[in-house]
Amino acid sequence: MPKQNNKSLLQYAGLATQLFVALGLGVYIGIKVDHWAHWKTPIATWLLPLLILVGILVRLVRDTGTGK
């Protein structure tokens, strides 16, 4: 496997790790907020990961140059 392929693989693996950690933290914080606010519907548990996902996708599009 050429060095360029290794670099790309590591870059995508890092991006995937960031995505999973950010979504996990979003769900965890959302659960804590919902519990603290005594909401019966898990609003923050749904909204925080959704906002994080949108933010990561916007950053990905800007970084890859396809959004210019």
mmJSON file of the N, C-alpha and C atoms, coordinates in Angstrom:
{"data_MODEL":{"atom_site":{
"group_PDB":["ATOM","ATOM","ATOM","ATOM","ATOM","ATOM","ATOM","ATOM","ATOM","ATOM","ATOM","ATOM","ATOM","ATOM","ATOM","ATOM","ATOM","ATOM","ATOM","ATOM","ATOM","ATOM","ATOM","ATOM","ATOM","ATOM","ATOM","ATOM","ATOM","ATOM","ATOM","ATOM","ATOM","ATOM","ATOM","ATOM","ATOM","ATOM","ATOM","ATOM","ATOM","ATOM","ATOM","ATOM","ATOM","ATOM","ATOM","ATOM","ATOM","ATOM","ATOM","ATOM","ATOM","ATOM","ATOM","ATOM","ATOM","ATOM","ATOM","ATOM","ATOM","ATOM","ATOM","ATOM","ATOM","ATOM","ATOM","ATOM","ATOM","ATOM","ATOM","ATOM","ATOM","ATOM","ATOM","ATOM","ATOM","ATOM","ATOM","ATOM","ATOM","ATOM","ATOM","ATOM","ATOM","ATOM","ATOM","ATOM","ATOM","ATOM","ATOM","ATOM","ATOM","ATOM","ATOM","ATOM","ATOM","ATOM","ATOM","ATOM","ATOM","ATOM","ATOM","ATOM","ATOM","ATOM","ATOM","ATOM","ATOM","ATOM","ATOM","ATOM","ATOM","ATOM","ATOM","ATOM","ATOM","ATOM","ATOM","ATOM","ATOM","ATOM","ATOM","ATOM","ATOM","ATOM","ATOM","ATOM","ATOM","ATOM","ATOM","ATOM","ATOM","ATOM","ATOM","ATOM","ATOM","ATOM","ATOM","ATOM","ATOM","ATOM","ATOM","ATOM","ATOM","ATOM","ATOM","ATOM","ATOM","ATOM","ATOM","ATOM","ATOM","ATOM","ATOM","ATOM","ATOM","ATOM","ATOM","ATOM","ATOM","ATOM","ATOM","ATOM","ATOM","ATOM","ATOM","ATOM","ATOM","ATOM","ATOM","ATOM","ATOM","ATOM","ATOM","ATOM","ATOM","ATOM","ATOM","ATOM","ATOM","ATOM","ATOM","ATOM","ATOM","ATOM","ATOM","ATOM","ATOM","ATOM","ATOM","ATOM","ATOM","ATOM","ATOM","ATOM","ATOM","ATOM","ATOM","ATOM","ATOM","ATOM","ATOM","ATOM"],
"id":[1,2,3,4,5,6,7,8,9,10,11,12,13,14,15,16,17,18,19,20,21,22,23,24,25,26,27,28,29,30,31,32,33,34,35,36,37,38,39,40,41,42,43,44,45,46,47,48,49,50,51,52,53,54,55,56,57,58,59,60,61,62,63,64,65,66,67,68,69,70,71,72,73,74,75,76,77,78,79,80,81,82,83,84,85,86,87,88,89,90,91,92,93,94,95,96,97,98,99,100,101,102,103,104,105,106,107,108,109,110,111,112,113,114,115,116,117,118,119,120,121,122,123,124,125,126,127,128,129,130,131,132,133,134,135,136,137,138,139,140,141,142,143,144,145,146,147,148,149,150,151,152,153,154,155,156,157,158,159,160,161,162,163,164,165,166,167,168,169,170,171,172,173,174,175,176,177,178,179,180,181,182,183,184,185,186,187,188,189,190,191,192,193,194,195,196,197,198,199,200,201,202,203,204],
"type_symbol":["N","C","C","N","C","C","N","C","C","N","C","C","N","C","C","N","C","C","N","C","C","N","C","C","N","C","C","N","C","C","N","C","C","N","C","C","N","C","C","N","C","C","N","C","C","N","C","C","N","C","C","N","C","C","N","C","C","N","C","C","N","C","C","N","C","C","N","C","C","N","C","C","N","C","C","N","C","C","N","C","C","N","C","C","N","C","C","N","C","C","N","C","C","N","C","C","N","C","C","N","C","C","N","C","C","N","C","C","N","C","C","N","C","C","N","C","C","N","C","C","N","C","C","N","C","C","N","C","C","N","C","C","N","C","C","N","C","C","N","C","C","N","C","C","N","C","C","N","C","C","N","C","C","N","C","C","N","C","C","N","C","C","N","C","C","N","C","C","N","C","C","N","C","C","N","C","C","N","C","C","N","C","C","N","C","C","N","C","C","N","C","C","N","C","C","N","C","C","N","C","C","N","C","C"],
"label_atom_id":["N","CA","C","N","CA","C","N","CA","C","N","CA","C","N","CA","C","N","CA","C","N","CA","C","N","CA","C","N","CA","C","N","CA","C","N","CA","C","N","CA","C","N","CA","C","N","CA","C","N","CA","C","N","CA","C","N","CA","C","N","CA","C","N","CA","C","N","CA","C","N","CA","C","N","CA","C","N","CA","C","N","CA","C","N","CA","C","N","CA","C","N","CA","C","N","CA","C","N","CA","C","N","CA","C","N","CA","C","N","CA","C","N","CA","C","N","CA","C","N","CA","C","N","CA","C","N","CA","C","N","CA","C","N","CA","C","N","CA","C","N","CA","C","N","CA","C","N","CA","C","N","CA","C","N","CA","C","N","CA","C","N","CA","C","N","CA","C","N","CA","C","N","CA","C","N","CA","C","N","CA","C","N","CA","C","N","CA","C","N","CA","C","N","CA","C","N","CA","C","N","CA","C","N","CA","C","N","CA","C","N","CA","C","N","CA","C","N","CA","C","N","CA","C","N","CA","C","N","CA","C","N","CA","C","N","CA","C"],
"label_alt_id":[null,null,null,null,null,null,null,null,null,null,null,null,null,null,null,null,null,null,null,null,null,null,null,null,null,null,null,null,null,null,null,null,null,null,null,null,null,null,null,null,null,null,null,null,null,null,null,null,null,null,null,null,null,null,null,null,null,null,null,null,null,null,null,null,null,null,null,null,null,null,null,null,null,null,null,null,null,null,null,null,null,null,null,null,null,null,null,null,null,null,null,null,null,null,null,null,null,null,null,null,null,null,null,null,null,null,null,null,null,null,null,null,null,null,null,null,null,null,null,null,null,null,null,null,null,null,null,null,null,null,null,null,null,null,null,null,null,null,null,null,null,null,null,null,null,null,null,null,null,null,null,null,null,null,null,null,null,null,null,null,null,null,null,null,null,null,null,null,null,null,null,null,null,null,null,null,null,null,null,null,null,null,null,null,null,null,null,null,null,null,null,null,null,null,null,null,null,null,null,null,null,null,null,null],
"label_comp_id":["MET","MET","MET","PRO","PRO","PRO","LYS","LYS","LYS","GLN","GLN","GLN","ASN","ASN","ASN","ASN","ASN","ASN","LYS","LYS","LYS","SER","SER","SER","LEU","LEU","LEU","LEU","LEU","LEU","GLN","GLN","GLN","TYR","TYR","TYR","ALA","ALA","ALA","GLY","GLY","GLY","LEU","LEU","LEU","ALA","ALA","ALA","THR","THR","THR","GLN","GLN","GLN","LEU","LEU","LEU","PHE","PHE","PHE","VAL","VAL","VAL","ALA","ALA","ALA","LEU","LEU","LEU","GLY","GLY","GLY","LEU","LEU","LEU","GLY","GLY","GLY","VAL","VAL","VAL","TYR","TYR","TYR","ILE","ILE","ILE","GLY","GLY","GLY","ILE","ILE","ILE","LYS","LYS","LYS","VAL","VAL","VAL","ASP","ASP","ASP","HIS","HIS","HIS","TRP","TRP","TRP","ALA","ALA","ALA","HIS","HIS","HIS","TRP","TRP","TRP","LYS","LYS","LYS","THR","THR","THR","PRO","PRO","PRO","ILE","ILE","ILE","ALA","ALA","ALA","THR","THR","THR","TRP","TRP","TRP","LEU","LEU","LEU","LEU","LEU","LEU","PRO","PRO","PRO","LEU","LEU","LEU","LEU","LEU","LEU","ILE","ILE","ILE","LEU","LEU","LEU","VAL","VAL","VAL","GLY","GLY","GLY","ILE","ILE","ILE","LEU","LEU","LEU","VAL","VAL","VAL","ARG","ARG","ARG","LEU","LEU","LEU","VAL","VAL","VAL","ARG","ARG","ARG","ASP","ASP","ASP","THR","THR","THR","GLY","GLY","GLY","THR","THR","THR","GLY","GLY","GLY","LYS","LYS","LYS"],
"label_asym_id":["A","A","A","A","A","A","A","A","A","A","A","A","A","A","A","A","A","A","A","A","A","A","A","A","A","A","A","A","A","A","A","A","A","A","A","A","A","A","A","A","A","A","A","A","A","A","A","A","A","A","A","A","A","A","A","A","A","A","A","A","A","A","A","A","A","A","A","A","A","A","A","A","A","A","A","A","A","A","A","A","A","A","A","A","A","A","A","A","A","A","A","A","A","A","A","A","A","A","A","A","A","A","A","A","A","A","A","A","A","A","A","A","A","A","A","A","A","A","A","A","A","A","A","A","A","A","A","A","A","A","A","A","A","A","A","A","A","A","A","A","A","A","A","A","A","A","A","A","A","A","A","A","A","A","A","A","A","A","A","A","A","A","A","A","A","A","A","A","A","A","A","A","A","A","A","A","A","A","A","A","A","A","A","A","A","A","A","A","A","A","A","A","A","A","A","A","A","A","A","A","A","A","A","A"],
"label_entity_id":["1","1","1","1","1","1","1","1","1","1","1","1","1","1","1","1","1","1","1","1","1","1","1","1","1","1","1","1","1","1","1","1","1","1","1","1","1","1","1","1","1","1","1","1","1","1","1","1","1","1","1","1","1","1","1","1","1","1","1","1","1","1","1","1","1","1","1","1","1","1","1","1","1","1","1","1","1","1","1","1","1","1","1","1","1","1","1","1","1","1","1","1","1","1","1","1","1","1","1","1","1","1","1","1","1","1","1","1","1","1","1","1","1","1","1","1","1","1","1","1","1","1","1","1","1","1","1","1","1","1","1","1","1","1","1","1","1","1","1","1","1","1","1","1","1","1","1","1","1","1","1","1","1","1","1","1","1","1","1","1","1","1","1","1","1","1","1","1","1","1","1","1","1","1","1","1","1","1","1","1","1","1","1","1","1","1","1","1","1","1","1","1","1","1","1","1","1","1","1","1","1","1","1","1"],
"label_seq_id":[1,1,1,2,2,2,3,3,3,4,4,4,5,5,5,6,6,6,7,7,7,8,8,8,9,9,9,10,10,10,11,11,11,12,12,12,13,13,13,14,14,14,15,15,15,16,16,16,17,17,17,18,18,18,19,19,19,20,20,20,21,21,21,22,22,22,23,23,23,24,24,24,25,25,25,26,26,26,27,27,27,28,28,28,29,29,29,30,30,30,31,31,31,32,32,32,33,33,33,34,34,34,35,35,35,36,36,36,37,37,37,38,38,38,39,39,39,40,40,40,41,41,41,42,42,42,43,43,43,44,44,44,45,45,45,46,46,46,47,47,47,48,48,48,49,49,49,50,50,50,51,51,51,52,52,52,53,53,53,54,54,54,55,55,55,56,56,56,57,57,57,58,58,58,59,59,59,60,60,60,61,61,61,62,62,62,63,63,63,64,64,64,65,65,65,66,66,66,67,67,67,68,68,68],
"pdbx_PDB_ins_code":[null,null,null,null,null,null,null,null,null,null,null,null,null,null,null,null,null,null,null,null,null,null,null,null,null,null,null,null,null,null,null,null,null,null,null,null,null,null,null,null,null,null,null,null,null,null,null,null,null,null,null,null,null,null,null,null,null,null,null,null,null,null,null,null,null,null,null,null,null,null,null,null,null,null,null,null,null,null,null,null,null,null,null,null,null,null,null,null,null,null,null,null,null,null,null,null,null,null,null,null,null,null,null,null,null,null,null,null,null,null,null,null,null,null,null,null,null,null,null,null,null,null,null,null,null,null,null,null,null,null,null,null,null,null,null,null,null,null,null,null,null,null,null,null,null,null,null,null,null,null,null,null,null,null,null,null,null,null,null,null,null,null,null,null,null,null,null,null,null,null,null,null,null,null,null,null,null,null,null,null,null,null,null,null,null,null,null,null,null,null,null,null,null,null,null,null,null,null,null,null,null,null,null,null],
"Cartn_x":[0.85,0.0,0.9,0.731,1.563,1.347,2.331,2.249,1.052,0.677,-0.461,-1.751,-1.92,-3.107,-3.143,-1.983,-1.918,-2.311,-1.842,-2.161,-3.66,-4.254,-5.689,-6.489,-6.039,-6.722,-6.689,-5.534,-5.413,-6.244,-6.308,-7.1,-8.579,-9.087,-10.494,-10.783,-9.822,-10.0,-10.077,-9.265,-9.314,-10.63,-11.127,-12.414,-13.545,-13.511,-14.539,-14.491,-13.289,-13.146,-13.705,-13.397,-13.945,-15.461,-16.019,-17.459,-18.112,-17.588,-18.182,-18.046,-16.903,-16.71,-17.629,-17.732,-18.59,-20.056,-20.491,-21.878,-22.143,-21.186,-21.335,-21.439,-20.577,-20.661,-21.967,-22.427,-23.698,-24.866,-24.877,-25.944,-25.842,-24.635,-24.443,-24.884,-24.426,-24.801,-26.297,-26.862,-28.295,-29.113,-28.674,-29.374,-29.312,-28.138,-27.979,-28.866,-28.929,-29.764,-31.239,-31.657,-33.055,-33.415,-32.51,-32.758,-32.818,-31.894,-31.845,-33.088,-33.563,-34.72,-36.046,-35.998,-37.2,-38.15,-37.57,-38.386,-38.757,-40.024,-40.477,-40.045,-39.997,-39.538,-38.045,-37.224,-35.767,-35.352,-35.706,-35.446,-33.946,-33.233,-31.793,-31.024,-31.507,-30.838,-30.921,-31.947,-32.084,-31.4,-31.561,-31.07,-29.553,-28.927,-27.479,-26.704,-26.942,-26.21,-26.536,-27.785,-28.158,-27.379,-27.282,-26.524,-25.035,-24.514,-23.107,-22.872,-23.778,-23.645,-23.68,-24.585,-24.662,-23.377,-22.876,-21.634,-20.454,-20.353,-19.248,-19.366,-20.563,-20.742,-20.417,-20.807,-20.475,-18.966,-18.288,-16.831,-16.171,-16.702,-16.156,-16.284,-17.423,-17.628,-16.693,-16.532,-15.627,-14.174,-13.779,-12.392,-12.028,-12.984,-12.686,-12.773,-13.292,-13.316,-14.494,-15.431,-16.57,-17.656,-17.533,-18.551,-18.203,-17.155,-16.711,-17.46],
"Cartn_y":[-1.177,0.0,1.247,2.139,3.339,4.246,5.11,6.016,6.955,7.393,8.303,7.632,6.348,5.626,5.48,5.249,5.168,6.49,7.587,8.911,9.176,8.847,9.046,8.167,6.936,6.018,6.536,7.013,7.555,8.824,9.638,10.862,10.523,9.568,9.185,8.462,7.699,7.037,8.073,9.106,10.191,10.932,11.168,11.843,10.997,9.697,8.806,8.78,8.774,8.788,10.077,11.208,12.487,12.482,11.928,11.879,11.06,9.861,9.002,9.593,10.188,10.789,11.995,12.831,14.012,13.613,12.634,12.189,11.54,10.76,10.149,11.193,12.214,13.291,14.066,14.271,14.961,14.205,12.898,12.08,12.109,11.95,11.948,13.277,14.38,15.697,15.928,15.478,15.608,14.866,13.659,12.892,13.636,14.163,14.902,16.157,16.883,18.089,17.721,16.663,16.234,15.832,15.144,14.74,15.962,16.897,18.104,18.97,19.065,19.911,19.199,17.906,17.1,17.069,16.97,16.851,15.393,15.167,13.794,13.338,14.268,13.975,14.303,13.404,13.638,14.632,15.891,16.921,17.139,17.366,17.642,16.416,15.222,13.995,13.848,14.389,14.356,15.558,16.741,17.948,18.107,17.843,18.038,17.179,15.871,15.099,15.54,15.955,16.43,17.692,18.627,19.851,19.55,18.625,18.233,17.606,16.745,16.095,17.11,18.064,19.106,19.929,20.279,21.048,20.309,19.018,18.223,18.107,17.912,17.814,19.137,20.261,21.571,21.754,21.388,21.499,20.593,19.394,18.463,19.003,19.572,20.137,21.321,22.176,23.318,22.861,21.86,21.406,20.703,20.01,19.307,20.198,21.396,22.345,22.204,21.31,21.124,22.172,22.931,23.924,25.316,25.484,26.814,27.294],
"Cartn_z":[0.0,0.0,0.0,-0.957,-1.023,0.191,0.426,1.577,1.485,0.287,0.126,0.586,0.277,0.707,2.221,2.842,4.299,4.936,4.363,4.891,4.786,3.663,3.477,4.435,4.599,5.506,6.934,7.369,8.719,8.885,7.843,7.905,8.071,7.311,7.425,8.735,9.219,10.511,11.632,11.542,12.521,12.464,11.266,11.105,11.684,11.443,11.976,13.497,14.061,15.511,16.094,15.475,15.933,15.868,14.803,14.637,15.748,16.004,17.031,18.427,18.726,20.046,20.219,19.197,19.286,19.435,18.67,18.789,20.143,20.619,21.941,23.037,22.98,23.957,23.835,22.604,22.399,23.014,22.837,23.427,24.943,25.473,26.927,27.545,26.976,27.498,27.318,26.194,25.971,27.019,27.374,28.41,29.74,30.071,31.324,31.337,30.217,30.135,30.262,29.573,29.663,31.097,31.758,33.141,34.058,33.854,34.67,34.474,33.235,32.922,33.185,33.517,33.792,32.592,31.392,30.194,29.985,29.67,29.404,28.015,27.084,25.73,25.655,25.139,25.113,24.029,24.234,23.227,23.034,24.124,24.02,23.528,23.879,23.434,21.917,21.317,19.854,19.198,19.791,19.13,19.17,20.298,20.38,19.372,19.285,18.267,16.839,16.612,15.279,14.916,15.847,15.598,15.409,16.192,16.045,14.678,14.244,12.942,11.809,11.885,10.858,10.852,12.033,12.116,11.531,11.817,11.276,9.758,9.254,7.8,7.106,7.703,7.127,7.101,8.206,8.251,7.214,7.04,6.07,4.652,4.33,2.994,2.77,3.78,3.631,3.508,4.293,4.271,2.969,2.371,1.132,-0.082,0.077,-1.016,-1.956,-1.65,-2.544,-2.29,-1.233,-0.92,-1.369,-2.191,-2.617,-3.82],
"occupancy":[1.0,1.0,1.0,1.0,1.0,1.0,1.0,1.0,1.0,1.0,1.0,1.0,1.0,1.0,1.0,1.0,1.0,1.0,1.0,1.0,1.0,1.0,1.0,1.0,1.0,1.0,1.0,1.0,1.0,1.0,1.0,1.0,1.0,1.0,1.0,1.0,1.0,1.0,1.0,1.0,1.0,1.0,1.0,1.0,1.0,1.0,1.0,1.0,1.0,1.0,1.0,1.0,1.0,1.0,1.0,1.0,1.0,1.0,1.0,1.0,1.0,1.0,1.0,1.0,1.0,1.0,1.0,1.0,1.0,1.0,1.0,1.0,1.0,1.0,1.0,1.0,1.0,1.0,1.0,1.0,1.0,1.0,1.0,1.0,1.0,1.0,1.0,1.0,1.0,1.0,1.0,1.0,1.0,1.0,1.0,1.0,1.0,1.0,1.0,1.0,1.0,1.0,1.0,1.0,1.0,1.0,1.0,1.0,1.0,1.0,1.0,1.0,1.0,1.0,1.0,1.0,1.0,1.0,1.0,1.0,1.0,1.0,1.0,1.0,1.0,1.0,1.0,1.0,1.0,1.0,1.0,1.0,1.0,1.0,1.0,1.0,1.0,1.0,1.0,1.0,1.0,1.0,1.0,1.0,1.0,1.0,1.0,1.0,1.0,1.0,1.0,1.0,1.0,1.0,1.0,1.0,1.0,1.0,1.0,1.0,1.0,1.0,1.0,1.0,1.0,1.0,1.0,1.0,1.0,1.0,1.0,1.0,1.0,1.0,1.0,1.0,1.0,1.0,1.0,1.0,1.0,1.0,1.0,1.0,1.0,1.0,1.0,1.0,1.0,1.0,1.0,1.0,1.0,1.0,1.0,1.0,1.0,1.0,1.0,1.0,1.0,1.0,1.0,1.0],
"B_iso_or_equiv":[0.0,0.0,0.0,0.0,0.0,0.0,0.0,0.0,0.0,0.0,0.0,0.0,0.0,0.0,0.0,0.0,0.0,0.0,0.0,0.0,0.0,0.0,0.0,0.0,0.0,0.0,0.0,0.0,0.0,0.0,0.0,0.0,0.0,0.0,0.0,0.0,0.0,0.0,0.0,0.0,0.0,0.0,0.0,0.0,0.0,0.0,0.0,0.0,0.0,0.0,0.0,0.0,0.0,0.0,0.0,0.0,0.0,0.0,0.0,0.0,0.0,0.0,0.0,0.0,0.0,0.0,0.0,0.0,0.0,0.0,0.0,0.0,0.0,0.0,0.0,0.0,0.0,0.0,0.0,0.0,0.0,0.0,0.0,0.0,0.0,0.0,0.0,0.0,0.0,0.0,0.0,0.0,0.0,0.0,0.0,0.0,0.0,0.0,0.0,0.0,0.0,0.0,0.0,0.0,0.0,0.0,0.0,0.0,0.0,0.0,0.0,0.0,0.0,0.0,0.0,0.0,0.0,0.0,0.0,0.0,0.0,0.0,0.0,0.0,0.0,0.0,0.0,0.0,0.0,0.0,0.0,0.0,0.0,0.0,0.0,0.0,0.0,0.0,0.0,0.0,0.0,0.0,0.0,0.0,0.0,0.0,0.0,0.0,0.0,0.0,0.0,0.0,0.0,0.0,0.0,0.0,0.0,0.0,0.0,0.0,0.0,0.0,0.0,0.0,0.0,0.0,0.0,0.0,0.0,0.0,0.0,0.0,0.0,0.0,0.0,0.0,0.0,0.0,0.0,0.0,0.0,0.0,0.0,0.0,0.0,0.0,0.0,0.0,0.0,0.0,0.0,0.0,0.0,0.0,0.0,0.0,0.0,0.0,0.0,0.0,0.0,0.0,0.0,0.0],
"pdbx_formal_charge":[null,null,null,null,null,null,null,null,null,null,null,null,null,null,null,null,null,null,null,null,null,null,null,null,null,null,null,null,null,null,null,null,null,null,null,null,null,null,null,null,null,null,null,null,null,null,null,null,null,null,null,null,null,null,null,null,null,null,null,null,null,null,null,null,null,null,null,null,null,null,null,null,null,null,null,null,null,null,null,null,null,null,null,null,null,null,null,null,null,null,null,null,null,null,null,null,null,null,null,null,null,null,null,null,null,null,null,null,null,null,null,null,null,null,null,null,null,null,null,null,null,null,null,null,null,null,null,null,null,null,null,null,null,null,null,null,null,null,null,null,null,null,null,null,null,null,null,null,null,null,null,null,null,null,null,null,null,null,null,null,null,null,null,null,null,null,null,null,null,null,null,null,null,null,null,null,null,null,null,null,null,null,null,null,null,null,null,null,null,null,null,null,null,null,null,null,null,null,null,null,null,null,null,null],
"auth_seq_id":[1,1,1,2,2,2,3,3,3,4,4,4,5,5,5,6,6,6,7,7,7,8,8,8,9,9,9,10,10,10,11,11,11,12,12,12,13,13,13,14,14,14,15,15,15,16,16,16,17,17,17,18,18,18,19,19,19,20,20,20,21,21,21,22,22,22,23,23,23,24,24,24,25,25,25,26,26,26,27,27,27,28,28,28,29,29,29,30,30,30,31,31,31,32,32,32,33,33,33,34,34,34,35,35,35,36,36,36,37,37,37,38,38,38,39,39,39,40,40,40,41,41,41,42,42,42,43,43,43,44,44,44,45,45,45,46,46,46,47,47,47,48,48,48,49,49,49,50,50,50,51,51,51,52,52,52,53,53,53,54,54,54,55,55,55,56,56,56,57,57,57,58,58,58,59,59,59,60,60,60,61,61,61,62,62,62,63,63,63,64,64,64,65,65,65,66,66,66,67,67,67,68,68,68],
"auth_comp_id":["MET","MET","MET","PRO","PRO","PRO","LYS","LYS","LYS","GLN","GLN","GLN","ASN","ASN","ASN","ASN","ASN","ASN","LYS","LYS","LYS","SER","SER","SER","LEU","LEU","LEU","LEU","LEU","LEU","GLN","GLN","GLN","TYR","TYR","TYR","ALA","ALA","ALA","GLY","GLY","GLY","LEU","LEU","LEU","ALA","ALA","ALA","THR","THR","THR","GLN","GLN","GLN","LEU","LEU","LEU","PHE","PHE","PHE","VAL","VAL","VAL","ALA","ALA","ALA","LEU","LEU","LEU","GLY","GLY","GLY","LEU","LEU","LEU","GLY","GLY","GLY","VAL","VAL","VAL","TYR","TYR","TYR","ILE","ILE","ILE","GLY","GLY","GLY","ILE","ILE","ILE","LYS","LYS","LYS","VAL","VAL","VAL","ASP","ASP","ASP","HIS","HIS","HIS","TRP","TRP","TRP","ALA","ALA","ALA","HIS","HIS","HIS","TRP","TRP","TRP","LYS","LYS","LYS","THR","THR","THR","PRO","PRO","PRO","ILE","ILE","ILE","ALA","ALA","ALA","THR","THR","THR","TRP","TRP","TRP","LEU","LEU","LEU","LEU","LEU","LEU","PRO","PRO","PRO","LEU","LEU","LEU","LEU","LEU","LEU","ILE","ILE","ILE","LEU","LEU","LEU","VAL","VAL","VAL","GLY","GLY","GLY","ILE","ILE","ILE","LEU","LEU","LEU","VAL","VAL","VAL","ARG","ARG","ARG","LEU","LEU","LEU","VAL","VAL","VAL","ARG","ARG","ARG","ASP","ASP","ASP","THR","THR","THR","GLY","GLY","GLY","THR","THR","THR","GLY","GLY","GLY","LYS","LYS","LYS"],
"auth_asym_id":["A","A","A","A","A","A","A","A","A","A","A","A","A","A","A","A","A","A","A","A","A","A","A","A","A","A","A","A","A","A","A","A","A","A","A","A","A","A","A","A","A","A","A","A","A","A","A","A","A","A","A","A","A","A","A","A","A","A","A","A","A","A","A","A","A","A","A","A","A","A","A","A","A","A","A","A","A","A","A","A","A","A","A","A","A","A","A","A","A","A","A","A","A","A","A","A","A","A","A","A","A","A","A","A","A","A","A","A","A","A","A","A","A","A","A","A","A","A","A","A","A","A","A","A","A","A","A","A","A","A","A","A","A","A","A","A","A","A","A","A","A","A","A","A","A","A","A","A","A","A","A","A","A","A","A","A","A","A","A","A","A","A","A","A","A","A","A","A","A","A","A","A","A","A","A","A","A","A","A","A","A","A","A","A","A","A","A","A","A","A","A","A","A","A","A","A","A","A","A","A","A","A","A","A"],
"auth_atom_id":["N","CA","C","N","CA","C","N","CA","C","N","CA","C","N","CA","C","N","CA","C","N","CA","C","N","CA","C","N","CA","C","N","CA","C","N","CA","C","N","CA","C","N","CA","C","N","CA","C","N","CA","C","N","CA","C","N","CA","C","N","CA","C","N","CA","C","N","CA","C","N","CA","C","N","CA","C","N","CA","C","N","CA","C","N","CA","C","N","CA","C","N","CA","C","N","CA","C","N","CA","C","N","CA","C","N","CA","C","N","CA","C","N","CA","C","N","CA","C","N","CA","C","N","CA","C","N","CA","C","N","CA","C","N","CA","C","N","CA","C","N","CA","C","N","CA","C","N","CA","C","N","CA","C","N","CA","C","N","CA","C","N","CA","C","N","CA","C","N","CA","C","N","CA","C","N","CA","C","N","CA","C","N","CA","C","N","CA","C","N","CA","C","N","CA","C","N","CA","C","N","CA","C","N","CA","C","N","CA","C","N","CA","C","N","CA","C","N","CA","C","N","CA","C","N","CA","C","N","CA","C","N","CA","C","N","CA","C"],
"pdbx_PDB_model_num":[1,1,1,1,1,1,1,1,1,1,1,1,1,1,1,1,1,1,1,1,1,1,1,1,1,1,1,1,1,1,1,1,1,1,1,1,1,1,1,1,1,1,1,1,1,1,1,1,1,1,1,1,1,1,1,1,1,1,1,1,1,1,1,1,1,1,1,1,1,1,1,1,1,1,1,1,1,1,1,1,1,1,1,1,1,1,1,1,1,1,1,1,1,1,1,1,1,1,1,1,1,1,1,1,1,1,1,1,1,1,1,1,1,1,1,1,1,1,1,1,1,1,1,1,1,1,1,1,1,1,1,1,1,1,1,1,1,1,1,1,1,1,1,1,1,1,1,1,1,1,1,1,1,1,1,1,1,1,1,1,1,1,1,1,1,1,1,1,1,1,1,1,1,1,1,1,1,1,1,1,1,1,1,1,1,1,1,1,1,1,1,1,1,1,1,1,1,1,1,1,1,1,1,1]
}}}
